[in-house]
Amino acid sequence: MAEKLVVIGAGMASGRMLEHLFETAPGRFDVTLFGAEPRGNYNRIMLSPVLAGEKQYRDIVTHNEDWYAAHEVHCRFGRTVTKIDRQAKTVFADGVETPYDRLVIATGSAPFIPPIAGKDLHGVRAFRDLDDVEAMVAVARRPGASAVVIGGGLLGLEAAAALRGRGMEVVVLHLAPHLMERQLDPAAGYLLRRTLESRGITVHCKAQTKAIVGNGRVEAVALEDGTVYPADLVVMAAGIRPETRLATDAGIEVARGIVVDDFMVTSDPDILALGECVEHGQTVYGLVAPLYDMARVAAKTLVGESVPFMPVQTATQLKVTGVSLYSVGDFADAEDREEIVLRDAAAGIYKRVVLKQDRVLGAVLYGDTTDGAWLFDLLKRGVDIGAMRDTLIYGQNHTQGTTADPLAAVANLPAEAEICGCNGVCKSTITSAIAGKGLTTLDDVRAHTKASASCGSCTGLVEKLLMATLGDRYNPSAIQPICGCTELGHDEVRRMIVAQDLKSIPAVMQELGWKTSCGCAKCRPALNYYLVATWPGEYEDDGQSRFINERVHANIQKDGTYSVVPRMFGGLTNAAELRAIADVADKFNIPTVKVTGGQRIDLLGVRKEDLPAVWADLNRAGMMSGAAYAKGLRTVKTCVGSDWCRFGTQDSTGLGVRIEKFMWGSWTPAKLKLAVSGCPRNCAEATCKDIGVICVDSGYEIHFGGAAGLEIRGTEVLCHAASEDETVEIIAALTQLYREQGWYLERIYKWMKRVGTDSIKAQVVQDKDRRRQLYERFVHSQTFAQVDPWEERVNGKDAHEFAAMADVQLMQAAE
Amino acid sequence: MTDWIDIGALADVPSRGARCLTTPLGKIAIFRTADDRVFAIDDRCPHRGGPLSEGIVHGAQVTCPLHNWVFSLETGEAQGADAGAVRTYPLRLHDNRILIDAQTLRARSAA
């Protein structure tokens, strides 16, 4: 039976440990994972870019539901473990007892909150988790809001830069005389301060915070020297403390952190600990690289192997866009040490290398950090730099007599030079993966080696390694091929289809030199769409090149059943339709009936073999496929308009119905959702649709390029139309241009960004002849597109899709 | 001795497509490639249980419709960076009829 492993804390260290564990001993442990946050594991180091708005939460998730499910981890997120009973070998959370054979404590650290008055006021936040980030972003959205960040270390400065980037007035209060005093010397601290101040951040060093002032909510921060800074938000970034309370209560040995031996075992042999909550060799760790090492060690210990934890030095970089800063090792002054310094005040460059007996002890680089990895390597290997001492500070290129080529610097790094500090990946690991596994992109390298997959600050180095290893074969700005089957991008393929009169998938693959005999699941649906859109009436649709949803005209669900959505033009329905839907739900035992966001009704949980019969009944009541599965026209959402609404300016419902009746059945590069609102109050939410219409007294405002899914974007105004006819013509022309230019799976807002709104407006609005041609091509295409796929299948098309081929049990019985 | 069960005609399975076979072991997906070879594998992706018979068939591979894992129809092994495998079953093509090895089915259902 699997051993019961309970893990307290779903942070980066325990996440990495589980990865190792599942790799080396899959199935050996039955894992229960507790996390105080109501979510799984994510890359905490990247919270700064999320706060800055450069990334979103979903970009930094490291383990998703699928991963936990695949490894059968019992997730207890949002549950705080309150007690460990070592005698009974159980943990308690919310009164529920969970037994363990082995226990791992990975509770991380808690922000250190200085004991000052007002620290509990609303609006005072730490910067530790996603909830903190979301709270900070909410305040930053308020116009004219100001923030005070207490603590000018790594975390505090990243927060300050991010909040400033969001438009807040930002003050940084720092106790020490210069910023980041643990990683920087005063000179580099000064340069950093100058950079931040040039961005409009106020830096106040030697700041003794006296009190946070406010009535329920924070209003200001007062200093001992009498200064008062107004604040709507106070960010506490004054340091972290290991979170050891559970261990202390359980009687496990705790000093500053939970004391562990070289194998991450605590004073209780059945309990391990790792991450920011532990203390090893009188040291507490906060950077991710040693934590990942601990994860590897702990995983080994759990499977009975003894690999000791050997702490190594780690370099520090600041993740503030536009600030290059690198520091490593010990750079304090001392009698037996020497230093070499280079300054270029105008260029904002400062480099300082600290030496002891001709060996590198530490380095601080500001403004130009190219040589960081090289110096770090010299430090780690203890290289005698006597011979190159004179030129050391000018960097590796100069020292080795090569040209000032950053690529050469990377090429010259020794094989064991560390490239990714977070994941401990050295140069040779990356270059051999590139060569051995045929990697060609940054994403490939991330997937196979994890290099640059955590904080991302080594991305430039990894790209240079790709360049140095692949030469001309690496070109990040090159056209992205559709997939591995071809070198050609979407645009070239579309152009060739027209230019060479290619009218079938085999013809495209033959003439354009496809590398595979029959494509793949990426290129075949794309080619099928391009041919459908280019040759209406001539090209015969290839069902086997469509995704299952478009092949069986229903949406596959996670359990393999389907959902069925009949069309309701403009969101209008009637008693007869509703009755038919109700009858179908009863007759076929359909478990869930739900109203969709597109103003229609979804029947969920239909068995595949029942689909044709369900459709037959719906057809009989006059309903057809709503194409809720299609890369094509989905819905036209409407409000009630001038017929009923006292604010309505035009007949928005009627216009929506007219547009949907005209456009249904059309295939587009990606799904296409429309809406028509009867007045600027915009009840149909037209301004976040692919194409939207806002009715106004003088006519119709046509919008496009909105999104309200993975990305949220308001539309841009395309033009104003005076009549319904003109509106319909413009929308059809716009759709046709998108059908002709869009890349498969590219939504309108992405297409618009790629080709530019001006070029679209020129063709659809300004050039009336061009608009007419586009409109006519759309109309022509529609003459072949408006066939109800449900009706076709009710009449027997593709019957093989809906029935099993044979039943072996019956056949055996017959024998 | 092997005994082969006739499960249908080659023409019953669409080219570059699949059909399902109901068996005591659950659903088995019967694939037909563009060059008219036939393969049988479990109709269940080891990742999240996706019905592989509903995926897109390319070469002697199929892409799962749920999360795009790709499997070799010949070996059942997941391709690319994903790790996993589905069971394969011996098939034979005789006079354009598809035959499956009943012994393997029985052996596996007994196991």
Boltz contact constraints between the chains, C-beta under 6 A:
constraints:
  - contact:
      token1: [A, 447]
      token2: [B, 81]
      max_distance: 6.0
  - contact:
      token1: [A, 517]
      token2: [B, 59]
      max_distance: 6.0
  - contact:
      token1: [A, 518]
      token2: [B, 34]
      max_distance: 6.0
  - contact:
      token1: [A, 518]
      token2: [B, 58]
      max_distance: 6.0
  - contact:
      token1: [A, 518]
      token2: [B, 59]
      max_distance: 6.0
  - contact:
      token1: [A, 519]
      token2: [B, 58]
      max_distance: 6.0
  - contact:
      token1: [A, 520]
      token2: [B, 58]
      max_distance: 6.0
  - contact:
      token1: [A, 521]
      token2: [B, 56]
      max_distance: 6.0
  - contact:
      token1: [A, 521]
      token2: [B, 63]
      max_distance: 6.0
  - contact:
      token1: [A, 544]
      token2: [B, 16]
      max_distance: 6.0
  - contact:
      token1: [A, 544]
      token2: [B, 17]
      max_distance: 6.0
  - contact:
      token1: [A, 548]
      token2: [B, 54]
      max_distance: 6.0
  - contact:
      token1: [A, 548]
      token2: [B, 65]
      max_distance: 6.0
  - contact:
      token1: [A, 556]
      token2: [B, 65]
      max_distance: 6.0
  - contact:
      token1: [A, 560]
      token2: [B, 51]
      max_distance: 6.0
  - contact:
      token1: [A, 804]
      token2: [B, 20]
      max_distance: 6.0
  - contact:
      token1: [A, 804]
      token2: [B, 22]
      max_distance: 6.0
  - contact:
      token1: [A, 805]
      token2: [B, 8]
      max_distance: 6.0
  - contact:
      token1: [A, 805]
      token2: [B, 12]
      max_distance: 6.0
  - contact:
      token1: [A, 805]
      token2: [B, 19]
      max_distance: 6.0
  - contact:
      token1: [A, 805]
      token2: [B, 21]
      max_distance: 6.0
  - contact:
      token1: [A, 805]
      token2: [B, 30]
      max_distance: 6.0
  - contact:
      token1: [A, 806]
      token2: [B, 7]
      max_distance: 6.0
  - contact:
      token1: [A, 806]
      token2: [B, 8]
      max_distance: 6.0
  - contact:
      token1: [A, 806]
      token2: [B, 21]
      max_distance: 6.0
  - contact:
      token1: [A, 807]
      token2: [B, 22]
      max_distance: 6.0
  - contact:
      token1: [A, 808]
      token2: [B, 23]
      max_distance: 6.0
  - contact:
      token1: [A, 809]
      token2: [B, 24]
      max_distance: 6.0
  - contact:
      token1: [A, 811]
      token2: [B, 5]
      max_distance: 6.0
